[in-house]
Amino acid sequence: MIPQGAFYGCRLLTFIDAPGLYAIGNEAFAYNGAMTTITLSTSGLTSIGERAWLGSGLQSLTIPTTVNSVGFGALKYCNSLT
């Protein structure tokens, strides 16, 4: 699990590859403008917290079918997301 606010406002983190990840906490990557790519585990990730990527620089994201909960505003203000 990536805990709540773990990388909040981290301006240097550009990529994360987290195999085996089962949960992303609230605001874990909020306001991380440099992050453009994240590779999510396709086996086991079940929840994405509220505002997980709020205001981040994500350009694309594929949410695995194992995810059964996406928190409110998880991708809010991700203006580069296509």
Buried (B, 14 or more C-beta within 10 A) or exposed (E): BBEBBBBBEBEEBBEBEBEEBBBBBBBBBBBBBEBBEBEBBEEBBBBBBBBBBBBBBBEEBEEEEBBEEBBEBBBBEBEEBE
